[in-house]
Amino acid sequence: MRTFKISIIVPVYNGAATIERTVKSILKQSLTDIEVIVVDDGSTDHTLTLLTALENPRLRVITKQNGGVSSARNIGIKAAKGTYIGFVDADDEVKEDLYEQMYRVSDGVDVVLSGLLIEKEGNFVQKDSLLEFNRIYSQDDFKKEVLARYLTVENLDLLSVVNKIYRRSFLLDKEIFFDENLALEEDGMFNLKVYTRMQALIQIAYAGYYYLENKISVTRDFIGSNSLDKLIYKFNLEYKKTFALEFSEEQILSFKSSRLIYSICFLLFRVSKAKMTSDERNAFIEQIMHNPVVMYAVRHLDEYYVQQRSKFEQIIAWCILHNRITLVKGVITLLAIADQMKLLQLIKKLN
């Protein structure tokens, strides 16, 4: 069986607008001993036609019935022939030397991380990591120095799977796959399995992944796939048993509560930018504000998260705590108006 240094898995659903650009950016890699596995998750547009036209021997296309990004990635993991596995989203791009930079330091570690270049209003910025660059972390190092913060606050470098390569034999031996019941933060839970089972990892002082946001379609997917129910499912997971965590039950509750409230704030912010009617938006807000688990979680936040959270998160958490539903609706409506105004300004400039 032909093997490769890296298999790069790209899940796609109705990605005709971007998939060709994304795949071409991967095929330009300076590390040529790679395969690109695109898993088409039941697309109904002309994604497959575009992929077929590329006709590259390093490109494999797998088709499946629609089941979500996690199921598509899992199929890719099982089909991969690379020593390492990487992931790219269907609307992102990568620098030409990204995988060469990561592969050159991969010997002896299960995971290599790079930085993310995150799109913010047309520019790309790199956020701080929780890790020291070019230091090899053992599992014990990570658990003692990083794990509590990873469980508590948002850090895309650690949370995301797209800026990493994973040793394939490690994933298969430890049976690490994506939880197909999760609609949000599936990356984070996948990586929690990785961080609590790996022997060693390293983050290089390099950012080569362009993390682009497709905000409206993502929001629609969250709302249409019972996202709140799936966040509650994640909250109710038995972390201590599932991930063999050594924290107390009280600590784990504070970690889970902080992540849930962060995710709720993330959803509400996304909703403000979605193409929704005010009735749809308000109904979604009421669903969140009346949920007993959300109300319970806001009373058990971790102190580190409380210190790190944004003003928006502070406002939303206060509103949940004091049952101020009307105020939340007002805040989200104002954000929606502000977002529309920026769009109007752009249209005026184009005209």
C-alpha positions as CSV (number, residue, x, y, z in Angstrom):
1,M,0.0,0.0,0.0
2,R,1.3,3.4,-1.0
3,T,2.0,5.6,2.1
4,F,2.5,9.3,2.4
5,K,4.1,11.6,5.0
6,I,0.8,13.4,5.5
7,S,-2.8,12.8,4.6
8,I,-4.8,16.1,4.6
9,I,-8.6,15.6,5.1
10,V,-11.0,18.2,3.8
11,P,-14.7,17.6,4.7
12,V,-17.1,19.5,2.4
13,Y,-20.8,20.1,2.1
14,N,-22.0,22.3,-0.7
15,G,-18.7,24.0,-1.0
16,A,-18.7,24.9,-4.7
17,A,-17.8,28.5,-4.0
18,T,-14.5,27.7,-2.3
19,I,-13.5,24.1,-2.5
20,E,-11.4,24.4,-5.7
21,R,-9.4,27.3,-4.3
22,T,-8.9,25.4,-1.0
23,V,-7.7,22.2,-2.6
24,K,-5.4,24.0,-5.0
25,S,-3.8,25.8,-2.0
26,I,-3.1,22.4,-0.4
27,L,-1.7,20.8,-3.6
28,K,0.8,23.6,-3.9
29,Q,2.6,22.4,-0.7
30,S,6.4,22.4,-0.8
31,L,6.1,19.0,1.0
32,T,5.0,17.0,-2.0
33,D,4.7,13.6,-0.3
34,I,1.1,14.2,0.7
35,E,-2.4,13.0,-0.2
36,V,-5.5,15.2,-0.1
37,I,-8.7,13.3,0.9
38,V,-11.8,15.4,0.2
39,V,-14.9,13.8,1.9
40,D,-18.0,15.1,0.2
41,D,-20.8,15.0,2.8
42,G,-23.8,14.6,0.5
43,S,-23.4,17.9,-1.4
44,T,-26.3,18.9,-3.6
45,D,-24.5,21.6,-5.6
46,H,-21.7,21.1,-8.1
47,T,-18.9,20.5,-5.6
48,L,-18.2,17.0,-7.0
49,T,-18.0,18.3,-10.6
50,L,-15.3,20.8,-9.6
51,L,-13.3,18.2,-7.7
52,T,-13.5,15.7,-10.6
53,A,-12.1,18.3,-12.9
54,L,-9.0,18.8,-10.8
55,E,-7.6,15.4,-11.9
56,N,-4.6,15.2,-9.6
57,P,-3.1,11.9,-8.6
58,R,-2.6,13.1,-5.0
59,L,-6.3,13.9,-4.7
60,R,-8.9,11.4,-3.5
61,V,-12.6,12.1,-3.3
62,I,-14.9,10.1,-1.1
63,T,-18.6,10.6,-1.2
64,K,-21.1,9.8,1.6
65,Q,-24.6,10.6,2.7
66,N,-24.9,13.8,4.6
67,G,-24.0,13.3,8.3
68,G,-22.0,16.3,9.4
69,V,-18.4,17.4,9.5
70,S,-17.5,15.0,12.3
71,S,-18.7,11.9,10.4
72,A,-16.9,13.2,7.3
73,R,-13.6,13.6,9.2
74,N,-13.9,10.2,10.8
75,I,-14.2,8.6,7.4
76,G,-11.2,10.5,6.3
77,I,-9.1,9.3,9.3
78,K,-10.0,5.7,8.5
79,A,-9.2,6.1,4.8
80,A,-5.9,7.9,5.3
81,K,-2.5,6.4,4.3
82,G,-0.2,9.1,5.7
83,T,2.1,8.8,8.7
84,Y,0.5,12.0,9.9
85,I,-3.0,13.4,9.4
86,G,-4.0,17.0,9.0
87,F,-7.4,18.7,8.5
88,V,-8.4,21.7,6.4
89,D,-11.8,23.3,6.3
90,A,-13.4,23.6,2.8
91,D,-13.4,27.4,2.8
92,D,-9.9,28.0,4.2
93,E,-6.4,28.2,2.7
94,V,-2.9,27.3,3.7
95,K,0.6,28.7,3.1
96,E,2.7,26.7,0.7
97,D,5.2,25.5,3.4
98,L,2.8,24.9,6.2
99,Y,3.1,21.1,6.2
100,E,6.8,21.1,5.5
101,Q,7.3,23.3,8.6
102,M,5.3,21.0,10.8
103,Y,6.6,17.7,9.4
104,R,10.2,18.6,9.9
105,V,9.8,18.6,13.8
106,S,7.3,15.7,13.9
107,D,9.8,12.9,14.9
108,G,9.1,11.6,18.3
109,V,5.8,13.5,19.0
110,D,2.2,12.6,18.5
111,V,1.0,16.1,17.6
112,V,2.6,19.2,16.0
113,L,0.8,22.6,16.2
114,S,1.2,25.7,14.2
115,G,-0.3,29.1,14.7
116,L,-3.6,30.3,13.1
117,L,-4.0,33.4,11.0
118,I,-7.5,34.5,11.9
119,E,-9.5,36.8,9.6
120,K,-10.7,40.0,11.3
121,E,-12.3,42.6,9.1
122,G,-10.2,41.8,6.1
123,N,-6.9,41.4,7.9
124,F,-5.2,38.3,9.4
125,V,-4.1,38.3,13.0
126,Q,-2.3,35.7,15.1
127,K,-3.5,35.3,18.7
128,D,-1.3,34.3,21.6
129,S,-1.0,30.6,22.4
130,L,-1.0,28.9,25.8
131,L,2.1,27.0,24.9
132,E,5.8,27.9,24.7
133,F,7.0,27.7,21.1
134,N,9.4,24.8,20.1
135,R,9.1,23.2,23.5
136,I,8.2,19.5,23.6
137,Y,5.4,18.9,26.2
138,S,4.9,15.5,27.7
139,Q,1.4,14.4,28.7
140,D,2.4,15.1,32.3
141,D,3.7,18.6,31.4
142,F,0.5,19.4,29.5
143,K,-1.8,18.2,32.3
144,K,0.0,20.2,35.0
145,E,0.6,23.4,33.1
146,V,-2.0,23.8,30.4
147,L,-5.0,21.5,30.7
148,A,-7.0,23.5,33.2
149,R,-6.7,26.7,31.1
150,Y,-7.6,24.7,27.9
151,L,-10.8,23.5,29.6
152,T,-11.7,26.9,30.8
153,V,-11.0,29.6,28.1
154,E,-11.1,29.8,24.4
155,N,-7.7,29.4,22.7
156,L,-8.0,28.6,19.0
157,D,-4.4,27.4,18.7
158,L,-5.2,24.5,21.1
159,L,-8.9,24.1,20.3
160,S,-8.9,23.8,16.5
161,V,-7.8,20.7,14.6
162,V,-6.9,22.5,11.4
163,N,-3.5,23.9,12.5
164,K,-2.1,20.5,13.5
165,I,-0.8,17.2,12.3
166,Y,-1.5,14.1,14.3
167,R,0.4,10.8,14.1
168,R,-2.1,8.4,12.4
169,S,-1.0,5.4,14.4
170,F,-1.6,7.3,17.6
171,L,-5.2,8.2,16.7
172,L,-6.0,4.7,15.6
173,D,-4.3,2.9,18.6
174,K,-6.1,5.2,21.1
175,E,-9.3,5.1,19.1
176,I,-9.6,8.9,18.9
177,F,-12.3,10.0,16.6
178,F,-14.8,12.9,16.4
179,D,-18.0,12.7,18.4
180,E,-20.7,12.8,15.8
181,N,-23.3,14.0,18.3
182,L,-21.6,17.4,18.7
183,A,-22.6,20.3,16.6
184,L,-20.3,22.8,18.2
185,E,-16.8,22.4,19.7
186,E,-16.3,19.0,18.2
187,D,-12.7,20.0,17.6
188,G,-12.2,20.8,21.3
189,M,-13.6,17.5,22.5
190,F,-11.5,15.6,19.9
191,N,-8.4,17.4,21.1
192,L,-9.3,16.8,24.7
193,K,-8.9,13.1,24.0
194,V,-5.6,13.8,22.2
195,Y,-4.2,15.9,25.0
196,T,-5.0,13.4,27.7
197,R,-3.7,10.4,25.8
198,M,-0.7,11.7,23.8
199,Q,2.9,11.1,24.8
200,A,4.4,14.4,23.5
201,L,3.5,17.4,21.4
202,I,5.2,20.6,20.1
203,Q,4.1,24.0,18.8
204,I,6.3,25.6,16.2
205,A,6.8,29.4,16.0
206,Y,5.0,29.7,12.7
207,A,1.5,30.5,11.5
208,G,0.5,29.1,8.1
209,Y,-3.2,28.4,8.2
210,Y,-5.6,31.1,7.0
211,Y,-8.7,30.7,9.1
212,L,-11.6,32.3,7.2
213,E,-15.1,32.8,8.6
214,N,-18.3,31.9,6.7
215,K,-20.5,33.5,9.4
216,I,-24.0,33.3,8.1
217,S,-24.1,29.7,6.8
218,V,-22.4,28.5,10.0
219,T,-25.1,30.2,12.2
220,R,-27.8,28.6,10.1
221,D,-26.3,25.2,10.6
222,F,-26.1,25.7,14.4
223,I,-29.8,26.8,14.6
224,G,-31.0,24.1,12.2
225,S,-29.2,21.2,14.0
226,N,-30.5,21.8,17.5
227,S,-27.2,23.4,18.6
228,L,-28.4,24.2,22.1
229,D,-29.4,20.6,22.7
230,K,-26.0,19.4,21.5
231,L,-24.2,21.9,23.7
232,I,-26.2,20.6,26.7
233,Y,-25.2,17.0,25.6
234,K,-21.5,18.1,25.7
235,F,-22.0,19.7,29.2
236,N,-23.6,16.5,30.5
237,L,-20.7,14.3,29.3
238,E,-18.9,12.6,32.2
239,Y,-15.6,14.3,31.7
240,K,-13.9,12.5,34.6
241,K,-14.8,9.1,33.3
242,T,-14.5,9.8,29.5
243,F,-11.2,11.7,29.6
244,A,-9.6,10.3,32.8
245,L,-9.2,13.8,34.2
246,E,-7.6,14.1,37.6
247,F,-9.5,17.3,38.6
248,S,-12.1,17.3,41.3
249,E,-15.8,17.2,40.4
250,E,-16.1,20.8,41.5
251,Q,-13.3,21.9,39.2
252,I,-14.7,20.0,36.3
253,L,-18.1,21.6,36.8
254,S,-16.5,25.1,36.7
255,F,-14.6,24.2,33.5
256,K,-17.7,22.8,31.8
257,S,-19.9,25.8,33.0
258,S,-17.4,28.3,31.7
259,R,-17.1,26.6,28.3
260,L,-20.9,26.3,28.0
261,I,-21.5,30.0,28.8
262,Y,-18.7,31.0,26.4
263,S,-20.4,28.9,23.7
264,I,-23.8,30.4,24.4
265,C,-22.3,33.9,24.0
266,F,-20.7,32.7,20.8
267,L,-24.0,31.5,19.4
268,L,-25.8,34.7,20.4
269,F,-23.1,36.8,18.7
270,R,-23.4,34.7,15.6
271,V,-27.2,35.0,15.6
272,S,-26.8,38.8,15.5
273,K,-25.1,38.4,12.1
274,A,-27.4,35.8,10.6
275,K,-30.1,36.4,8.0
276,M,-33.0,35.8,10.4
277,T,-36.3,37.5,11.1
278,S,-36.7,39.2,14.5
279,D,-39.2,36.6,15.5
280,E,-36.7,33.8,14.7
281,R,-34.0,35.6,16.6
282,N,-36.1,36.2,19.6
283,A,-37.4,32.7,19.8
284,F,-33.8,31.3,19.7
285,I,-32.8,33.8,22.5
286,E,-35.8,32.7,24.7
287,Q,-34.9,29.0,24.2
288,I,-31.4,29.7,25.5
289,M,-32.4,32.0,28.4
290,H,-35.1,29.5,29.7
291,N,-32.8,26.5,29.6
292,P,-32.2,25.2,33.1
293,V,-28.7,23.9,32.4
294,V,-27.6,27.3,31.1
295,M,-29.1,28.9,34.2
296,Y,-27.2,26.4,36.4
297,A,-23.9,26.8,34.6
298,V,-23.8,30.6,34.9
299,R,-23.7,30.1,38.7
300,H,-20.6,27.9,38.5
301,L,-18.1,29.8,36.4
302,D,-14.3,29.3,36.8
303,E,-12.5,32.3,38.2
304,Y,-9.9,32.2,35.4
305,Y,-12.6,32.4,32.8
306,V,-14.3,35.3,34.7
307,Q,-11.1,37.2,34.6
308,Q,-10.5,36.6,30.8
309,R,-14.0,37.0,29.4
310,S,-15.0,39.9,27.1
311,K,-17.4,42.7,27.9
312,F,-20.1,41.0,25.7
313,E,-19.7,37.8,27.7
314,Q,-20.0,39.7,31.0
315,I,-23.2,41.3,29.8
316,I,-24.8,38.1,28.6
317,A,-23.8,36.2,31.7
318,W,-25.3,38.9,33.9
319,C,-28.5,38.8,31.9
320,I,-28.7,35.0,32.2
321,L,-28.1,35.2,35.9
322,H,-30.8,37.8,36.5
323,N,-33.2,36.5,33.8
324,R,-33.1,39.7,31.8
325,I,-34.4,38.2,28.5
326,T,-35.6,41.6,27.1
327,L,-32.2,43.1,27.6
328,V,-30.5,40.2,25.7
329,K,-32.9,40.7,22.8
330,G,-32.1,44.4,22.7
331,V,-28.4,43.8,22.7
332,I,-28.5,41.2,19.9
333,T,-30.9,43.5,17.9
334,L,-28.5,46.4,18.2
335,L,-25.6,44.2,17.1
336,A,-27.7,43.0,14.1
337,I,-28.5,46.6,13.1
338,A,-24.8,47.5,13.4
339,D,-23.8,44.6,11.2
340,Q,-26.4,45.6,8.6
341,M,-25.1,49.1,8.6
342,K,-21.6,48.0,7.8
343,L,-23.0,46.0,4.9
344,L,-24.9,49.1,3.7
345,Q,-21.7,51.2,3.9
346,L,-19.9,48.6,1.8
347,I,-22.6,48.6,-0.8
348,K,-22.4,52.4,-1.0
349,K,-18.6,52.2,-1.5
350,L,-19.0,49.7,-4.3
351,N,-21.5,51.9,-6.0
